[in-house]
Amino acid sequence: MRFTRFVSHAALTPSGAGGASGALDVMKTTTIDHPAEEVWALIGEYGHLDKWHPAVVKLELSGDGGNGVYRSLTLPDGAILKEKLHSYSLDDMTYSYSIVEGPLPVKNYVSKITVRPGDNAGQSVIEWSSTFDPAGVEEAEAKKIVGGIYTAGFDGINDKLK
């Protein structure tokens, strides 16, 4: 099932979708030599992270648009990361989500991923950002881990669009 059918074309804002109290933030941006619509077609489906991110071996959606939409991500070591969708916009090519539970050393994690046309024809810019608090590791280590996840995702996108 395509996720866009799951939530329609409207923004989804379930209760509890407020911002994080996160003390740290990470923002990564990359430019890709493919049109924004083509990139969004690959990464814009909330239920398709396993199609382009190399750290996700399996993804399962649960919930509904009224009570929240969740994705459970199985990682290569078998660990499960559960995330909740907070907003989704086809028109703006963006969505935001939070981590509900999982093995990452973060808490109060809220993230947003956006695709927009690049400065040159046929290019797009992907921005992936988050706020969070470290959990059990130093701030620099938490930021390094999250930044590494984003970089691996960008590499996965580039690989899929070759």
N, C-alpha and C positions, 0 to 999 in steps of 0.2 A: 504494500500500500504506500503510495506517495504521501509523505508527511503533509504536503500542502493541502491534501484532501482532509487530513486529520484535523487541521486547525483552521481551514478555510484561508481566506486572504486577509483577514483582519489581524491586528496585533493581539497577542494573547498576554494578559496580565493577571495571572491567578493571585489569590490572596497570599500575602507574605512575600511579594516580589520586590520588596524595598531593597535599597542599596546595602552593601556590606559595610561593616565597621572596619574593614581591612586597613591596616596601617601601611601595607606595602602595595606597590603597583608595578606591573610589568606591561609594557606595550611593545609589540613587534609589528613591523610593517614590511611588506615585500611588494615588489612590482613584478608582474608576470606578463609575458608576451602573448596574452590571449585576451579576447574581449571579456568585459565584466560579466556579461550574460552567460558566457560559456563557463567561466570560473564558478559563478553562482549555481549554474546547473549541476556542477560537480559537488560543491560544498554546502549549498544552501539547504539541502534536505537534512533536517535535524536528526533524522533516523538513518543517515548514511555516513556517519563519521568513519565507520569501518571500511568504507569504500576508498578512502584516501589517506587516512592517518595510519602510519605503519605500526603504532603502538596499540591499535585496537584490532583484536582478532575476531571479536563477535560483538554484536550490538542487538539489544532487545528494547523495544518501546513498550511502555505501559502507561496507564492512566488515560485521561481524555482531556479535551480542551477546557472543560468546565472545572475539573478538579485538579488540574495539573497534568503535565506530560513529563514523563521521566524516561531517561535512557540508561540502561545498565550496560556498561562497557567491560568486556572481558579483555584483560591485558595478557601479554605473552606468558607471564608467570602464573596465570590463572586467577590473579587478583581481580576483584570486581570494583568498579568505580561507578557510583550512581549519581546522576546529574538531573536537575530539574530545569525545565524550560521556563523562562520568565517573560520573554517578549519575542515576537517573530514578525518580520515584515518582508513580504515578497517585494513590494514596491521599492523599499529602501535597501534591499539586499543585506539584511542584518538580523541577528538574533542574539539574545543574551540568556545565560543559564548560570546555575550555581551547582557546586558540588555538595551533595547531600551526605555522602559517606564514601570512604575509600582509603586507599593506602598512601595517598600523597601527604606530605608533611605540611599541610595547610588547613586553616579553618576560616570560616566566613568568606569563602571564595566565591566571587561573582565575576563572570567573564562575558565579553561581547566580541563577536566576530562580524566584520563588515566587509563587503566588496563594493568597490566603486570604480568607475572608468579611470584609467590613467591619463597622464598628460599627453601621451602620444596615441594616435589612432591604433586600435588593436591591442592596447595594453589595459591591464587592470591593476588596482592596488588592493591588497588585502591587509586589513588591520585587525589584530587580535590583541585584546587587552584584558586586564583583570586587576582586581583589588583583593587582598587577602591578608591574613595574619599567619606568621610561621607557627608550626606546631611540632615541637621536638627537635628543631634544627635552627641554626643561626639564620638571620634574615638573608644574608648573602647567599646561603645555600638554597633556601626556599626560592629566592628569585632565580637562581641558576637553573633549578629543576623546572620551574614553570616556563622560563624562557626556552629551555631545551625542548620542551613539549611543543611549543609553538614553532620553533625552527624545524623540528622533525615533521610537523604537519605541513609546513610550507614546502619542504623537500618532497613529501608525499604528493602534494598537489602538482608540483612540477613534473614528477615522474608520471603521474596519471595523464597529464595533458601533452606529453611528448608525442 
